[in-house]
Amino acid sequence: ELAQIGVTGLAVMGRNLARNFARHGYRVAVHNRSYAKTTSLIDDHGDEGTFVPSESMRDFVASLEKPRRVVIMVKAGAATDAVIDELLGLLDEGDIVIDAGNAHFPDTRRREAALKERGLHFVGTGVSGGEEGALNGPSIMPGGSPESYQTLGPMLEEISAKVNGEPCCTHVGPDGAGHFVKMVHNGIEYADMQLIAEAYDLIRQGTGKSAAEIADIFRTWNSGDLESFLIEITADVLGHVDAKTGSAFVDIVLDQAEQKGTGRWTVQNALDLGVPITGIAEATFARALSGSVPQREAARKVLPADAEAWQVDDPDAFIEDVRLALYASKVVAYSQGFDQIAAASEEFDWNIDRGAMAKIWRGGCIIRARFLDRITEAYQRDPELPLLLADEYFTGAIGNSLAAWRRVVMAAARHGVPTPAFSSSLAYYDGVRAERLPAALIQGQRDFFGAHTYRRVDGDGTFHTEWSADRSESPA
Ligand code: 6PG
């Protein structure tokens, strides 16, 4: 009997996705460049369902029913192109190629266009939730043609995480929309992680509490508004003790955060679209700063802190302030990410439903959080919401946090604790709500040195002032 879906690339993510399909009763064709991975999957998990192993790509493709559905789960970039090239000669019109890796969305757009010319469907699909999610239910963000979703969608929905019985999978939009949304998901993931890290650092420096004590604080937070996967694992990481030294694990890890590129892509794209995703950008740069070893070494030797030693008077009150500041900053990061999705949707004509994205992020993925219910509701109230921050629920929540947020950022500045994500989120909040911005002055400077012109508050048209002559104004 032919297999209903195939997975090529059986490293841990591919292997777990294949097992997830098999556990849901699908016959799954499996293939890997080196056959040893395929046989080990069958040896270890063959009893979980029906696997159809093949040594060659040709046999793998031949083992699939038509239209064939082939999931590629290999390293993003050249490896993905190589697998696609190999598949091209073997597939028939109407077959569906699904790239479930973390591809850069412009690559996905290019591949989709190329495969379309050959009558094939290419579905760039975001998959979030790590190894564990891939096996037990990830959040799935498929792009590609609506037509391909008709046959593929139900299978993906079935293996996805469920929240209140609803699948964490929906057709995001055509062409690269799925990988785009996954990219922004990862950008938000960076912001969320950085905010949590800053919260930890503030508490540790401000109160002198140990990592284990702070683990308990995060555990408590996880039973409130901040309940989320990332807060939960943070408590676990902070509570973990290094077996070799007996120290807190977090104290023996080198403090240089790495990245595989999705955060950087998110920021690059935001610059192209002109969307201020300051929280995500600061989080990405904070990783870069942590890895700037020579600069840090040079700075450590000579740059004074000129800051007061720190011991907060009322630790419990301070910790509550940090919690509120974290919540508010988190709303900003999401609001910015959703703005970016809206801008790209417009730019590429993807028609992405932001409420639906919030919904499929409620379970399975790395940024899953109770908070996403609130975002889902906000977009239910107004699908065209111009700014998530301005939704009535969030204005209320931030209103309650604002004084605490300002106190935390002030304390951090006074005591020399870097909080790029907390501070920049507050600056964004104050910027976006400001009646007037000093951007007017920047327009004046631009017109002064480059005759770049400006618009007036009291009428239409573009104007220039003769700065080096009589300073008269004329229409440009
Ligand atoms: C997910 C994760 C996953 C991966 C990150 C790690 O949604 O399951 O985002 O895709 O773990 O991309 O990214 P960095 O290595 O860049 O931190």
Residues whose N, C-alpha, C, O or C-beta is under 5 A from the ligand:
A	BS01	6PG	V127 S128 G129 G130 N186 E258 Q259 K260 G261 T262 I366
